[in-house]
Amino acid sequence: VLIPRPETELLVDAVLEYLSHGDWSKRAPNVLDLGTGSGCIALAIAHEHPSAMLTATDASEPALQVARGNAAALGLQSRVSFAHGTWFEAVGADERYDVIVSNPPYISRDEAAELPADVREWEPHTALFAADDGLSDVRDILEDAPRHLLADGLLALELAEMRAAQVAGWLEGAHDWHGVELRDDLSGRPRLLLARREHGPAIAPAQWGEER
């Protein structure tokens, strides 16, 4: 699994900020963490927002074993469930969430040499690298996210700084999204994408236009 980094902490903070402004007196907020790895995102949210119910998915069963172990060690297994599968294939087609959060693979294979040696040689490549210049997994998530978010629900993604503006541009003006925002990491680089689900039926993936 990947080693958690400060950018991912900021991703958790963004989700917690959204949850803090909601009225959850009648029901618990449901949060979906895609590609959970160690479980750090889901478990941090569950720990800091005690009413939240989390579903954490991963395509790697060994990664889920690590995440389940971490949940048990923190006593959070009653509020965090785990599902095996690639992105939304791990959950039911009719499942809807208040928040979808993910730190997906977003590095291009061509950028491997630029990574620190300890990352390149010791962390799982399936969690680091994505095809289509690092964008394939981000596209997959964006295509199906509108169908799994409740109206005004939050999508929160960690992205590569050099492609963050491009991804945000896909959503700006798209029928499925509003409130699209990029946030910087601690070094002032755009790394976090936040967007809210528009009301109405999902229209994606028509948002890609000719780029697809």
C-alpha positions as CSV (number, residue, x, y, z in Angstrom):
1,V,0.0,0.0,0.0
2,L,1.0,3.6,-0.4
3,I,2.5,5.5,2.4
4,P,0.2,8.4,3.4
5,R,1.5,11.9,2.7
6,P,0.5,15.4,3.6
7,E,-1.5,15.9,0.4
8,T,-3.8,13.1,1.5
9,E,-4.2,14.7,4.9
10,L,-5.5,17.8,3.2
11,L,-8.0,15.6,1.2
12,V,-9.3,14.2,4.5
13,D,-9.6,17.8,5.9
14,A,-11.7,18.8,2.9
15,V,-14.1,16.0,3.4
16,L,-14.4,16.8,7.1
17,E,-15.0,20.4,6.3
18,Y,-17.9,19.4,4.1
19,L,-19.3,17.0,6.7
20,S,-19.1,19.6,9.4
21,H,-21.5,21.9,7.5
22,G,-24.2,19.2,7.0
23,D,-27.2,18.5,9.1
24,W,-26.9,14.8,10.0
25,S,-29.4,14.8,12.8
26,K,-31.8,12.4,10.9
27,R,-29.3,10.1,9.4
28,A,-25.6,9.3,9.3
29,P,-23.5,10.6,6.3
30,N,-22.3,7.9,4.0
31,V,-18.8,8.2,2.6
32,L,-17.2,6.1,-0.2
33,D,-13.4,5.8,-0.3
34,L,-12.3,4.4,-3.6
35,G,-8.9,2.7,-3.7
36,T,-8.5,2.8,0.0
37,G,-5.0,1.1,0.2
38,S,-4.1,1.2,3.9
39,G,-7.5,2.6,4.7
40,C,-5.9,5.9,5.9
41,I,-8.5,8.2,4.3
42,A,-11.6,6.2,5.4
43,L,-10.3,5.5,8.9
44,A,-9.2,9.1,9.5
45,I,-12.7,10.3,8.4
46,A,-14.4,7.7,10.6
47,H,-12.2,8.7,13.6
48,E,-12.8,12.5,13.2
49,H,-16.5,12.3,12.3
50,P,-18.0,9.7,14.7
51,S,-21.4,9.6,13.0
52,A,-20.1,8.9,9.5
53,M,-20.4,5.5,7.9
54,L,-17.6,4.5,5.5
55,T,-17.4,2.1,2.6
56,A,-13.8,1.5,1.5
57,T,-12.9,-0.3,-1.7
58,D,-9.8,-1.6,-3.4
59,A,-9.0,-3.7,-6.4
60,S,-6.2,-5.4,-4.3
61,E,-7.3,-8.0,-1.8
62,P,-3.9,-7.8,0.0
63,A,-4.4,-4.0,0.4
64,L,-7.9,-4.6,1.9
65,Q,-6.4,-7.1,4.4
66,V,-4.0,-4.3,5.5
67,A,-6.9,-1.8,5.7
68,R,-9.1,-4.3,7.7
69,G,-6.2,-4.8,10.1
70,N,-5.8,-1.1,10.6
71,A,-9.6,-0.7,11.2
72,A,-9.5,-3.4,13.8
73,A,-6.5,-1.9,15.5
74,L,-8.3,1.5,15.8
75,G,-11.6,-0.1,16.8
76,L,-13.4,1.4,13.8
77,Q,-14.5,-1.8,12.1
78,S,-18.1,-1.3,13.1
79,R,-18.4,1.9,11.0
80,V,-16.0,1.0,8.1
81,S,-17.0,-1.7,5.6
82,F,-14.6,-3.0,2.9
83,A,-15.4,-4.1,-0.6
84,H,-13.2,-5.7,-3.2
85,G,-13.4,-4.4,-6.8
86,T,-12.2,-1.8,-9.3
87,W,-13.6,1.6,-8.5
88,F,-17.5,1.5,-8.5
89,E,-17.6,-2.1,-9.5
90,A,-17.1,-2.8,-5.8
91,V,-20.4,-1.3,-4.8
92,G,-24.0,-1.8,-6.0
93,A,-25.2,0.1,-9.1
94,D,-27.9,1.8,-7.0
95,E,-25.7,2.8,-4.1
96,R,-25.6,6.6,-3.4
97,Y,-23.2,8.5,-1.1
98,D,-22.9,11.9,0.4
99,V,-19.2,11.9,-0.3
100,I,-16.9,10.1,-2.7
101,V,-13.2,10.5,-2.0
102,S,-10.2,9.0,-3.7
103,N,-6.4,9.2,-4.0
104,P,-6.2,7.3,-7.3
105,P,-3.2,6.5,-9.4
106,Y,-2.4,9.7,-11.3
107,I,1.3,9.4,-12.4
108,S,2.2,8.8,-16.0
109,R,4.7,5.9,-16.6
110,D,6.9,8.5,-18.4
111,E,7.3,10.3,-15.1
112,A,8.6,7.2,-13.2
113,A,12.2,8.4,-13.3
114,E,11.2,11.6,-11.6
115,L,10.0,9.8,-8.5
116,P,12.2,9.3,-5.4
117,A,13.9,5.9,-5.5
118,D,12.2,4.7,-2.3
119,V,8.8,5.4,-3.9
120,R,9.5,4.0,-7.3
121,E,11.2,0.8,-5.9
122,W,9.1,0.0,-2.9
123,E,5.5,1.3,-3.3
124,P,3.0,-0.6,-5.4
125,H,3.0,0.5,-9.0
126,T,-0.7,-0.2,-9.4
127,A,-1.4,2.5,-6.9
128,L,1.0,5.0,-8.5
129,F,0.8,4.8,-12.3
130,A,-2.1,5.2,-14.7
131,A,-2.4,4.9,-18.4
132,D,-3.4,7.8,-20.7
133,D,-0.7,10.1,-19.3
134,G,-1.8,9.3,-15.8
135,L,-5.5,10.2,-16.4
136,S,-7.2,6.8,-17.1
137,D,-8.2,6.1,-13.5
138,V,-9.3,9.7,-12.9
139,R,-11.5,9.5,-16.0
140,D,-13.0,6.2,-14.8
141,I,-14.0,7.7,-11.5
142,L,-15.4,10.9,-13.0
143,E,-17.5,9.0,-15.5
144,D,-19.4,7.0,-12.8
145,A,-19.3,9.4,-9.8
146,P,-22.4,11.3,-10.8
147,R,-24.5,8.1,-10.6
148,H,-23.3,7.4,-7.1
149,L,-23.5,10.8,-5.5
150,L,-26.5,12.3,-3.9
151,A,-27.6,15.8,-5.0
152,D,-25.0,18.4,-3.7
153,G,-22.8,15.5,-2.6
154,L,-19.0,16.1,-2.6
155,L,-16.4,14.5,-4.9
156,A,-12.9,14.9,-3.5
157,L,-9.9,13.7,-5.5
158,E,-6.1,14.0,-5.1
159,L,-4.5,14.8,-8.5
160,A,-1.1,15.4,-10.1
161,E,-0.3,19.1,-10.1
162,M,0.5,19.3,-13.8
163,R,-2.9,17.9,-14.8
164,A,-5.1,19.3,-12.1
165,A,-6.3,22.3,-14.1
166,Q,-7.1,20.0,-17.1
167,V,-9.3,17.7,-14.9
168,A,-11.0,20.6,-13.3
169,G,-11.7,22.0,-16.8
170,W,-13.6,18.8,-17.6
171,L,-16.1,19.5,-14.8
172,E,-16.5,23.2,-15.1
173,G,-19.7,23.9,-17.0
174,A,-20.6,20.2,-17.1
175,H,-24.2,19.3,-16.4
176,D,-23.4,17.0,-13.5
177,W,-21.3,19.4,-11.4
178,H,-21.1,22.7,-9.7
179,G,-18.8,24.4,-7.2
180,V,-15.7,23.0,-8.9
181,E,-12.6,24.0,-6.9
182,L,-8.9,23.3,-7.0
183,R,-7.0,23.5,-3.7
184,D,-3.3,23.8,-3.3
185,D,-1.1,21.5,-1.2
186,L,1.3,22.9,1.4
187,S,3.8,23.8,-1.3
188,G,1.2,25.9,-3.1
189,R,0.7,23.4,-6.0
190,P,-2.9,22.6,-7.1
191,R,-3.4,19.0,-5.9
192,L,-7.0,18.6,-4.7
193,L,-10.1,18.7,-6.8
194,L,-13.5,19.3,-5.1
195,A,-16.8,19.4,-6.9
196,R,-20.5,19.1,-5.9
197,R,-23.0,16.9,-7.6
198,E,-25.6,18.9,-9.5
199,H,-29.3,18.1,-9.1
200,G,-31.0,16.0,-11.7
201,P,-30.2,12.8,-13.6
202,A,-26.6,11.9,-14.4
203,I,-25.5,12.9,-17.9
204,A,-21.8,11.8,-17.8
205,P,-19.8,10.6,-19.7
206,A,-21.0,12.9,-22.4
207,Q,-18.9,15.6,-20.7
208,W,-15.7,14.4,-22.4
209,G,-16.7,15.7,-25.8
210,E,-14.0,15.1,-28.4
211,E,-11.2,14.5,-25.9
212,R,-12.4,11.0,-25.3
